[in-house]
C-alpha cells in the first residue's frame, strides 16, 4: 500500500513539474514585459495561441512536425512582437497602467475575433507524439514530457541570456532603472522592443508546446492568462526567476489537488495559492517592495 502511494505521489509530482515548466515559460515572458516596461500585456495568451495555430497550420498543410515548426514560428512571432512594441506598446509605456491594460485588451479581442474568422470556434489539436513510455513503474506521457522538457530548456536559455550577455544585462538594467540605464548610454527604446519581441517569442514557443498536449480554439487564452497573472503575483511581479518558481509551484499543486480531489478544485487552486502567498508574503516569493 505504501509503495502504491509512493508511486502515485511520484506520478503526480512528475506530471506537475512538466505542466509547471510550460506555465513557467509563458509566465516568464509576461513578467519580463512587466519588469522592463511596467506594462501588463493582456494579449500575451493570444500570442501563445498564434504559436499554437501556427504549429497546427504547418502540420496540416506542410506536414511539419511541431518541434521543427518552432524554428519558423519563434522568429516570426519575435519580429511581430518587436514591431507591435514599436507601433503600439511604446506609446503607452510610462502612462497609467490602465492605459496599457485597455490597449492590450483591445488587441486581445481583435486577435480572438480574427482567429474565429479564420479557424472558427472548433477545437484544434496537433496529433503527434502519441502514447507514453515507462520509467520503472512511472508512466510518462510522451507529449507532456517533450513539451515540459523543451519549455524548461527554453526558459533556462533565456535566463542565461539575461544573466551572461551584454544585451541581457542591458535588459536587466532597464528593468531596474530605465533613466539611469539611458544616462549610461543604453538605448532604452530599442531594449523595450527587443524585450517585447523576446517575450512574444516565448509565448509562441509555449503555444507550440501547448498544441501537442491540449485541444485549443481562439478563445482558449483566457484560462492561461488568468493563470499567468496568478503566477507572476505569486512569484513576484517583474522577477523572471520568481515567475519560474511560481509556474513550477502552480503546476505541482494543481497536479496533487487534481489527483487527490477533483479537476474543479485543480482549476481553482491558482487563486487559492495566490491568496495564500499574498497573506504570507505580499510581494511574492521573489518580489521586493518598491518605494
C-alpha positions as a printed NumPy array, in Angstrom:
array([[  0.   ,   0.   ,   0.   ],
       [  2.811,   2.409,   0.944],
       [  4.644,   1.532,  -2.286],
       [  1.484,   2.195,  -4.279],
       [  1.04 ,   5.55 ,  -2.596],
       [  4.688,   6.436,  -3.308],
       [  4.183,   5.588,  -6.991],
       [  1.077,   7.769,  -7.133],
       [  2.86 ,  10.673,  -5.468],
       [  5.791,  10.384,  -7.866],
       [  3.424,  10.202, -10.839],
       [  1.632,  13.357,  -9.721],
       [  4.919,  15.138,  -8.998],
       [  6.343,  14.422, -12.446],
       [  3.097,  15.459, -14.143],
       [  3.019,  18.665, -12.121],
       [  6.633,  19.53 , -12.921],
       [  6.059,  19.033, -16.642],
       [  2.916,  21.193, -16.612],
       [  4.677,  23.763, -14.442],
       [  7.545,  24.078, -16.932],
       [  5.063,  25.087, -19.638],
       [  3.355,  27.564, -17.293],
       [  6.757,  28.986, -16.372],
       [  7.798,  29.588, -19.998],
       [  4.602,  31.524, -20.656],
       [  4.6  ,  33.462, -17.376],
       [  8.305,  34.381, -17.53 ],
       [  7.682,  36.172, -20.824],
       [  4.764,  38.11 , -19.375],
       [  6.774,  39.022, -16.279],
       [  9.719,  40.106, -18.425],
       [  7.483,  42.644, -20.176],
       [  6.2  ,  43.961, -16.863],
       [  9.696,  44.128, -15.378],
       [ 11.115,  46.215, -18.231],
       [  8.107,  48.38 , -19.151],
       [  5.651,  48.191, -16.23 ],
       [  3.075,  47.153, -18.837],
       [  0.623,  44.296, -18.369],
       [  0.045,  42.61 , -21.716],
       [ -3.464,  41.148, -21.769],
       [ -2.812,  39.852, -25.301],
       [  0.045,  37.594, -24.141],
       [ -2.098,  34.44 , -24.261],
       [ -3.243,  35.318, -27.774],
       [  0.413,  35.453, -28.832],
       [  0.693,  31.972, -27.356],
       [ -2.288,  30.843, -29.443],
       [ -0.681,  32.3  , -32.551],
       [  2.131,  29.844, -31.906],
       [ -0.351,  27.001, -31.395],
       [ -2.304,  27.773, -34.564],
       [  0.941,  28.283, -36.46 ],
       [  2.001,  24.758, -35.468],
       [ -1.437,  23.466, -36.481],
       [ -1.261,  25.075, -39.935],
       [  2.31 ,  23.981, -40.627],
       [  1.493,  20.425, -39.558],
       [ -1.732,  20.072, -41.542],
       [ -0.628,  21.842, -44.726],
       [  3.077,  21.04 , -44.914],
       [  3.31 ,  18.043, -42.584],
       [  5.909,  19.858, -40.477],
       [  6.47 ,  18.422, -37.005],
       [  5.755,  20.979, -34.23 ],
       [  9.307,  20.707, -32.897],
       [ 10.609,  21.76 , -36.31 ],
       [  7.937,  24.433, -36.663],
       [  9.487,  26.142, -33.631],
       [ 12.338,  27.187, -35.922],
       [  9.859,  29.122, -38.078],
       [  7.219,  30.279, -35.615],
       [  9.504,  31.656, -32.886],
       [ 11.461,  34.058, -35.173],
       [  8.275,  35.186, -36.946],
       [  6.473,  35.988, -33.679],
       [  9.627,  37.675, -32.348],
       [  9.54 ,  40.082, -35.295],
       [  5.803,  40.629, -34.845],
       [  6.304,  41.359, -31.144],
       [  9.184,  43.724, -31.916],
       [  7.054,  45.864, -34.25 ],
       [  3.974,  45.554, -32.05 ],
       [  6.004,  47.19 , -29.291],
       [  7.314,  49.825, -31.691],
       [  3.905,  50.738, -33.138],
       [  1.582,  50.46 , -30.11 ],
       [  3.047,  49.491, -26.744],
       [  5.773,  52.152, -26.783],
       [  3.02 ,  54.757, -26.841],
       [  1.55 ,  53.546, -23.531],
       [  4.816,  52.956, -21.642],
       [  5.14 ,  55.252, -18.599],
       [  1.459,  56.113, -18.815],
       [ -1.11 ,  54.971, -16.214],
       [ -1.317,  51.174, -16.16 ],
       [ -4.993,  51.287, -17.097],
       [ -3.947,  52.673, -20.497],
       [ -1.81 ,  49.632, -21.303],
       [ -4.488,  47.303, -19.955],
       [ -7.126,  48.779, -22.265],
       [ -4.785,  48.863, -25.266],
       [ -3.661,  45.262, -24.909],
       [ -7.197,  44.128, -24.098],
       [ -8.336,  45.645, -27.39 ],
       [ -5.554,  43.774, -29.202],
       [ -6.597,  40.567, -27.439],
       [-10.214,  40.939, -28.617],
       [ -9.081,  41.698, -32.169],
       [ -6.829,  38.624, -32.295],
       [ -9.547,  36.368, -30.87 ],
       [-12.038,  37.511, -33.492],
       [ -9.522,  37.155, -36.324],
       [ -8.87 ,  33.637, -35.058],
       [-12.593,  32.877, -35.064],
       [-12.934,  34.154, -38.63 ],
       [-10.037,  32.015, -39.871],
       [-10.319,  28.873, -37.742],
       [-13.931,  29.022, -36.404],
       [-14.781,  28.038, -32.829],
       [-13.935,  24.367, -33.37 ],
       [-11.233,  22.864, -31.198],
       [ -7.961,  22.047, -32.941],
       [ -5.02 ,  19.834, -31.983],
       [ -1.747,  18.552, -33.415],
       [ -1.788,  14.746, -33.032],
       [  1.885,  13.906, -32.713],
       [  3.991,  12.225, -30.014],
       [  1.109,   9.988, -29.003],
       [  1.39 ,   7.458, -26.2  ],
       [  3.562,   7.06 , -23.113],
       [  6.753,   5.375, -22.022],
       [  7.7  ,   3.607, -18.809],
       [ 10.436,   4.576, -16.38 ],
       [ 10.265,   1.778, -13.844],
       [  6.679,   1.894, -12.616],
       [  6.295,   5.513, -13.723],
       [  4.137,   6.193, -16.799],
       [  5.245,   9.348, -18.628],
       [  3.189,  10.92 , -21.405],
       [  5.354,  11.487, -24.484],
       [  3.777,  14.835, -25.488],
       [  3.827,  16.179, -21.922],
       [  7.419,  15.079, -21.377],
       [  8.563,  16.654, -24.65 ],
       [  6.651,  19.879, -24.078],
       [  7.821,  20.166, -20.468],
       [ 11.452,  19.446, -21.287],
       [ 11.633,  21.901, -24.192],
       [  9.814,  24.557, -22.154],
       [ 12.358,  24.119, -19.363],
       [ 15.311,  24.295, -21.761],
       [ 13.973,  27.467, -23.402],
       [ 13.284,  29.171, -20.068],
       [ 16.759,  28.359, -18.754],
       [ 18.292,  29.536, -22.055],
       [ 16.517,  32.907, -21.774],
       [ 17.614,  33.227, -18.142],
       [ 21.239,  32.513, -19.09 ],
       [ 20.954,  35.087, -21.876],
       [ 19.723,  37.695, -19.39 ],
       [ 22.443,  36.849, -16.887],
       [ 25.518,  36.361, -19.089],
       [ 25.257,  38.507, -22.229],
       [ 25.778,  42.253, -22.61 ],
       [ 22.35 ,  42.639, -24.187],
       [ 20.78 ,  40.618, -21.382],
       [ 22.489,  42.813, -18.792],
       [ 21.192,  45.884, -20.628],
       [ 17.654,  44.476, -20.393],
       [ 18.13 ,  43.93 , -16.659],
       [ 19.497,  47.46 , -16.267],
       [ 16.436,  48.957, -17.973],
       [ 14.237,  46.788, -15.775],
       [ 15.919,  48.049, -12.61 ],
       [ 16.114,  51.749, -13.543],
       [ 15.397,  52.922, -17.081],
       [ 16.557,  56.526, -16.569],
       [ 19.938,  55.509, -15.15 ],
       [ 20.349,  52.961, -17.964],
       [ 19.667,  55.693, -20.525],
       [ 22.229,  58.001, -18.912],
       [ 24.749,  55.151, -19.188],
       [ 24.216,  55.055, -22.948],
       [ 21.691,  52.222, -23.275],
       [ 19.064,  52.714, -25.986],
       [ 16.044,  52.139, -23.756],
       [ 13.512,  52.231, -26.596],
       [ 15.418,  49.601, -28.557],
       [ 15.732,  47.425, -25.442],
       [ 11.982,  47.618, -24.913],
       [ 11.293,  46.477, -28.459],
       [ 13.757,  43.594, -28.169],
       [ 12.268,  42.605, -24.815],
       [  8.721,  42.539, -26.129],
       [  9.846,  40.54 , -29.144],
       [ 11.588,  38.034, -26.87 ],
       [  8.538,  37.716, -24.61 ],
       [  6.278,  37.23 , -27.637],
       [  8.626,  34.52 , -28.937],
       [  8.494,  32.764, -25.543],
       [  4.692,  32.88 , -25.651],
       [  4.697,  31.462, -29.194],
       [  7.046,  28.65 , -28.155],
       [  4.722,  27.846, -25.249],
       [  1.851,  27.776, -27.761],
       [  3.639,  25.261, -29.97 ],
       [  4.223,  23.06 , -26.929],
       [  0.599,  23.506, -25.868],
       [ -0.598,  22.331, -29.296],
       [  0.785,  18.82 , -28.772],
       [ -0.851,  18.431, -25.342],
       [ -4.23 ,  20.178, -25.406],
       [ -7.035,  20.896, -27.807],
       [ -7.421,  24.641, -28.33 ],
       [ -9.603,  27.249, -30.015],
       [ -9.203,  31.032, -30.46 ],
       [-10.758,  31.711, -27.05 ],
       [ -8.535,  29.305, -25.104],
       [ -6.257,  32.104, -23.952],
       [ -8.496,  33.274, -21.105],
       [ -7.625,  30.327, -18.851],
       [ -3.909,  30.724, -19.452],
       [ -3.74 ,  34.496, -18.995],
       [ -5.559,  34.161, -15.674],
       [ -3.042,  31.555, -14.534],
       [ -0.207,  33.769, -15.766],
       [ -1.4  ,  36.663, -13.643],
       [ -1.622,  34.393, -10.626],
       [  1.88 ,  33.048, -11.299],
       [  3.598,  36.43 , -11.647],
       [  1.951,  37.718,  -8.472],
       [  2.884,  34.517,  -6.622],
       [  6.461,  34.718,  -7.882],
       [  6.891,  38.477,  -7.616],
       [  5.915,  40.998, -10.295],
       [  8.797,  41.813, -12.619],
       [ 11.   ,  38.972, -11.357],
       [ 11.939,  36.378, -14.003],
       [ 13.091,  33.73 , -11.523],
       [ 10.008,  34.341,  -9.382],
       [  7.758,  33.631, -12.371],
       [  9.662,  30.395, -12.974],
       [  9.193,  29.293,  -9.357],
       [  5.55 ,  30.35 ,  -9.443],
       [  4.877,  28.345, -12.614],
       [  6.503,  25.197, -11.25 ],
       [  4.7  ,  25.589,  -7.921],
       [  1.333,  26.04 ,  -9.606],
       [  1.848,  23.011, -11.857],
       [  2.759,  20.75 ,  -8.939],
       [ -0.026,  21.96 ,  -6.657],
       [ -2.585,  21.618,  -9.468],
       [ -1.443,  18.045, -10.131],
       [ -1.753,  16.993,  -6.48 ],
       [ -5.079,  18.727,  -5.934],
       [ -6.483,  17.24 ,  -9.151],
       [ -5.138,  13.799,  -8.242],
       [ -6.494,  13.673,  -4.706],
       [ -9.636,  15.796,  -5.027],
       [-11.11 ,  16.845,  -8.385],
       [-10.313,  18.756, -11.554],
       [-12.678,  21.526, -10.442],
       [-10.556,  22.13 ,  -7.367],
       [ -7.425,  21.94 ,  -9.508],
       [ -8.738,  24.795, -11.678],
       [ -9.373,  26.923,  -8.591],
       [ -6.026,  26.186,  -6.942],
       [ -4.184,  29.024,  -8.74 ],
       [ -6.328,  31.586,  -6.974],
       [ -6.239,  29.798,  -3.616],
       [ -2.462,  29.652,  -3.914],
       [ -2.382,  33.325,  -4.873],
       [ -4.34 ,  34.359,  -1.787],
       [ -2.192,  32.153,   0.462],
       [  1.082,  33.609,  -0.834],
       [ -0.196,  37.185,  -0.558],
       [ -1.218,  36.6  ,   3.046],
       [  2.226,  35.226,   3.91 ],
       [  4.419,  37.337,   1.606],
       [  2.599,  40.23 ,  -0.129],
       [  5.469,  40.917,  -2.563],
       [  5.502,  37.32 ,  -3.839],
       [  8.135,  34.612,  -3.488],
       [ 10.957,  36.601,  -5.124],
       [  9.484,  40.091,  -5.29 ],
       [ 10.731,  43.113,  -3.376],
       [  8.785,  46.084,  -2.123],
       [  9.103,  49.142,  -4.334],
       [  9.39 ,  52.614,  -2.92 ]])
